[in-house]
């Protein structure tokens, strides 16, 4: 099945006793045992597994062309489960502009058990010089947050295979509709399902999908089930509902983002637009090779400083000034303020999550905000 079809019909593999077309919510925390101590329904306790969670994992696995999926209560817990599954003393290579929430985990939670280097993964020619005897994982993020860097997944995968390293890719900005890292050689793909997969700014979640079921994956599953940071049945229900429209929502996000990027690139008060769909983007050719379209996220460097950027985000009327991304509504934020005093993000950068409003209204809003 094509992704648009699979998003709707992969769920149909789960049969309801009452014939529901839309999967009902299974709120039970525990399930009946038979006289032999078995579980005829296939479920024991909802932390370990649940019909709604199993269905969500099945659909994401299908969309990512993987072997199995674990879903979590947030994107951060999904990422953290990878770090927890590594053996103490392991070395990680991660991007220099890694999502700040996961980078903060490494720096403040795993700083005594793991070692790590944050490097420019776009320059893969120099990657091997950072590989150490205890290197276990390369963590990639493409497109990256908030600089929209594009990393060559296939190129990274080849290096990882030579050195027997795990390649995990945070593909949140792309969603399964636009990019499938496993088909490019990655071992694990991560999503903050809060973003495009959820798509309505009303549910937290995260997912990990593996290319193969192996010993490391069993460690991840153990952390999910016994660590207990799992989504509720209602969260899974909401995500399953949203996935059905994912492909068509993302098409709208991509169309609006390209038009807004082209407008902003030619605006006299804008210095730079970071959007992989623009030919001016340094990794535009790599994006064309590994993505089906270029996504709904872009970042803008306005001419000026932090004060100038904050004036713009305070002047918008249709865009909501808020953190997060991937919802139907357009969001804008001064990213450095969110990340705090240790941020490496330029002070004049505005991150934009382009929603599904009419593009003429979005352009007009930026026009008046830029003055």
C-alpha positions in Angstrom: 0.0 0.0 0.0 1.0 3.6 -0.6 1.6 5.7 2.5 -1.7 7.6 2.1 -3.6 4.2 2.1 -1.5 2.5 4.8 -2.1 5.4 7.2 -5.8 4.7 7.0 -5.9 0.9 6.5 -3.0 -0.5 8.5 -5.2 -0.1 11.5 -7.8 -2.5 10.0 -5.6 -5.4 11.0 -7.0 -4.9 14.5 -10.4 -6.6 14.6 -13.1 -5.3 17.0 -15.6 -7.7 18.5 -18.3 -5.1 18.0 -17.4 -4.3 14.4 -16.3 -0.7 15.0 -15.0 1.1 11.9 -13.0 3.4 14.2 -11.1 1.6 16.8 -12.6 2.0 20.3 -10.6 3.1 23.3 -9.6 0.3 25.6 -9.3 1.9 29.0 -8.8 -1.3 31.0 -5.6 -1.5 32.9 -5.7 -5.2 33.4 -6.9 -8.2 31.3 -8.5 -11.6 32.1 -6.4 -14.8 32.5 -7.7 -18.2 31.6 -7.7 -21.3 33.8 -4.1 -22.1 32.7 -2.8 -18.7 33.6 -2.6 -17.5 30.0 -4.1 -14.4 28.4 -6.5 -15.4 25.7 -6.9 -11.8 24.5 -3.1 -11.3 24.2 -2.9 -8.6 26.8 -1.9 -8.8 30.5 -1.5 -5.3 31.9 -1.7 -1.9 30.2 1.8 -0.7 31.0 3.2 -3.7 29.2 0.8 -3.4 26.3 -2.6 -2.3 25.3 -4.8 -2.7 22.2 -4.6 1.0 21.3 -0.9 1.1 21.8 -0.3 -2.0 19.8 -2.4 -0.6 16.9 -0.4 2.7 16.9 2.9 0.8 17.0 1.7 -1.3 14.0 0.7 1.7 11.9 4.0 3.6 12.6 6.0 0.5 11.8 4.2 0.2 8.5 4.7 3.8 7.6 8.4 3.7 8.4 9.1 0.3 6.7 10.5 -1.0 9.9 10.3 -4.3 11.9 8.8 -3.0 15.2 7.9 0.2 17.0 7.8 1.3 20.6 5.7 4.4 21.5 6.3 6.6 24.5 4.7 9.3 26.5 6.8 12.0 24.8 9.5 12.5 22.2 12.0 13.1 25.0 11.3 9.8 26.7 11.7 8.1 23.3 15.1 9.6 22.8 16.1 9.0 26.4 15.3 5.3 26.0 18.0 5.0 23.4 20.5 6.6 25.7 19.4 4.4 28.6 19.8 1.2 26.4 23.4 2.0 25.8 26.0 0.3 28.0 27.7 2.6 30.6 30.8 4.2 29.2 29.5 4.3 25.6 30.4 7.2 23.4 27.9 9.0 21.2 28.4 11.3 18.2 25.6 13.8 17.9 25.0 16.9 15.8 26.2 20.3 17.1 22.7 21.7 16.7 21.0 18.7 18.3 17.5 19.4 19.6 18.1 21.2 22.9 15.8 18.9 25.0 17.8 15.8 24.0 21.1 17.6 24.2 20.3 18.7 27.7 19.6 15.1 28.7 23.1 14.1 27.6 24.6 17.0 29.4 22.7 16.8 32.7 21.4 13.2 33.0 23.9 11.0 31.2 27.0 13.1 31.8 28.4 10.6 34.3 27.6 7.4 32.4 28.1 8.3 28.7 30.5 10.4 26.7 29.6 12.4 23.7 30.9 14.7 21.0 28.7 17.3 19.3 30.0 17.8 15.8 28.8 19.2 12.4 27.3 16.0 11.0 26.7 17.7 7.6 30.4 17.4 7.0 30.5 13.6 7.1 34.0 13.5 5.5 35.5 14.3 8.9 33.2 12.1 10.9 35.5 9.1 11.2 38.1 11.1 13.0 35.7 11.4 15.9 35.0 7.6 16.2 36.6 6.0 19.2 36.9 2.4 20.4 33.9 2.9 22.7 31.7 4.7 20.2 28.4 2.9 20.0 25.9 5.3 18.5 25.6 8.1 15.9 22.6 10.3 16.5 21.4 12.3 13.5 18.7 14.9 13.2 17.5 15.9 9.8 16.1 18.4 9.0 17.6 19.8 12.2 16.0 22.1 14.8 16.2 25.1 14.3 18.8 25.6 11.6 17.2 23.1 9.1 20.5 21.4 8.3 20.2 18.3 6.2 22.3 15.3 7.0 23.1 12.7 4.4 21.5 9.6 6.0 22.7 7.1 3.4 26.3 8.4 3.8 26.1 8.2 7.6 24.7 4.7 7.3 27.6 3.4 5.2 30.1 4.7 7.8 28.1 3.1 10.7 28.0 -0.2 8.9 31.8 -0.2 8.5 32.4 0.6 12.2 29.4 -1.5 13.5 27.7 1.5 15.0 24.0 2.1 15.6 22.6 4.9 13.5 19.5 6.6 15.1 17.8 9.4 13.2 15.4 12.0 14.6 13.0 12.5 11.7 10.4 14.6 13.5 10.6 17.6 11.2 10.0 15.4 8.1 7.4 12.9 9.4 7.1 9.4 7.9 5.3 11.0 4.9 8.4 12.8 3.7 11.4 10.7 4.8 12.0 7.1 5.8 15.5 6.8 7.3 15.3 3.0 7.6 15.1 2.7 3.8 18.3 4.8 3.6 20.2 2.5 6.0 19.4 3.8 9.5 18.9 1.4 12.3 16.3 3.3 14.3 14.1 6.3 13.5 12.6 8.6 16.2 9.6 10.9 16.1 8.2 13.3 18.5 4.6 12.2 17.7 3.5 15.4 19.4 4.4 17.2 16.2 3.3 16.3 12.7 2.0 12.8 13.5 -0.3 14.3 16.1 -0.8 17.4 14.1 -3.3 19.2 16.3 -1.3 20.4 19.3 -3.3 18.3 21.7 -1.4 15.1 22.5 2.2 14.4 23.7 4.0 11.3 22.4 7.1 9.8 20.9 8.1 6.8 18.9 11.1 4.6 18.0 11.0 2.3 15.0 13.7 -0.3 14.4 15.0 -1.8 11.2 15.6 -5.1 12.8 14.7 -6.8 16.1 18.0 -7.4 17.8 19.5 -7.4 21.3 19.7 -3.6 21.4 16.1 -3.3 20.5 15.1 -5.8 23.2 16.9 -3.4 25.7 14.8 -0.5 24.3 11.5 -2.5 24.7 12.4 -3.5 28.2 12.9 0.2 29.1 9.6 1.0 27.5 7.6 -1.7 29.3 9.3 -1.8 32.7 10.3 1.9 32.8 6.7 2.7 32.2 6.9 6.0 30.2 4.1 4.9 27.9 1.2 6.8 26.3 -2.3 6.4 27.6 -4.9 4.5 25.5 -6.6 7.9 24.8 -3.3 9.4 23.6 -2.8 6.5 21.2 -6.4 6.9 20.0 -5.8 10.5 19.2 -2.6 9.7 17.3 -4.2 7.0 15.3 -7.0 9.4 14.4 -4.4 12.0 13.3 -2.3 9.6 11.2 -5.2 9.1 8.9 -4.9 12.6 7.6 -1.1 12.9 8.0 -0.1 12.7 4.3 -2.6 15.3 3.2 -1.9 17.7 6.1 1.8 17.5 5.4 1.2 18.3 1.7 -0.5 21.5 2.8 2.3 22.4 5.2 4.9 21.9 2.5 3.0 24.0 0.0 2.5 26.9 2.4 6.1 26.7 3.7 7.6 26.9 0.2 5.5 29.9 -0.7 6.3 31.7 2.6 10.0 30.9 2.2 10.1 32.3 -1.3 8.4 35.5 -0.1 10.7 35.9 2.9 13.8 35.2 0.9 13.1 38.3 -1.1 12.1 40.6 1.8 14.4 43.5 2.4 14.3 43.1 6.2 15.3 39.4 6.0 18.9 38.4 5.9 18.6 34.6 5.4 15.9 31.9 5.1 16.7 28.4 6.2 14.4 26.1 4.2 15.7 22.9 2.4 13.3 23.5 -0.5 15.1 26.7 -1.6 17.9 26.2 -4.1 19.9 28.5 -2.0 19.9 26.0 0.9 23.5 24.5 1.3 22.1 20.9 1.4 19.3 21.4 -1.1 20.5 18.6 -3.3 20.7 16.1 -0.4 17.2 17.1 0.6 15.9 16.4 -2.9 17.6 13.0 -2.8 16.2 11.7 0.5 13.0 13.6 1.1 9.8 13.5 -0.9 9.1 17.2 -0.1 10.7 19.8 2.1 8.4 20.1 5.1 6.5 22.8 7.0 9.4 24.2 9.1 11.6 27.1 8.3 13.8 29.6 10.2 14.5 33.2 9.4 17.4 35.5 10.2 16.0 39.0 10.3 18.3 41.9 9.7 19.1 43.1 13.2 19.5 41.5 16.7 17.4 39.8 19.3 15.4 43.0 19.9 14.5 43.1 16.2 13.5 39.5 16.2 11.4 39.8 19.3 9.5 42.8 17.8 8.5 40.6 14.9 7.3 37.7 16.9 5.4 40.1 19.2 3.7 41.8 16.2 2.2 38.8 14.4 -1.6 38.4 14.6 -2.3 35.1 12.8 0.8 33.2 13.8 0.7 32.2 17.5 3.8 32.9 19.5 4.3 29.5 21.0 6.8 26.6 21.3 6.2 23.3 19.5 5.4 22.7 15.8 3.6 20.5 13.3 0.0 21.6 14.2 -2.6 22.9 11.8 -2.1 26.4 13.3 1.0 28.5 12.4 3.4 29.1 15.2 6.4 31.5 15.5 9.0 31.9 18.2 12.3 33.6 19.1 14.1 30.3 19.4 17.1 31.5 21.4 14.8 32.7 24.2 13.4 29.3 24.5 16.7 27.5 24.6 18.2 29.8 27.3 21.6 31.4 28.0 23.6 28.5 26.7 22.0 28.4 23.2 24.1 28.4 20.1 21.1 29.6 18.0 21.6 33.0 16.5 19.8 35.8 18.5 18.1 37.2 15.3 16.6 33.8 14.4 12.9 33.3 14.2 11.6 29.7 13.9 8.4 29.2 12.0 6.0 26.3 11.9 3.9 26.9 8.9 0.3 25.8 9.4 -2.7 25.2 7.1 -4.2 28.7 7.0 -4.5 30.4 3.6 -1.0 31.4 2.4 -2.1 34.9 1.5 -3.1 35.5 5.1 0.2 34.2 6.4 2.3 36.3 4.0 0.2 39.4 4.9 0.8 38.7 8.6 4.6 38.6 8.1 4.4 41.7 5.9 2.8 43.8 8.6 5.0 42.3 11.4 8.2 43.0 9.5 6.9 46.5 8.9 
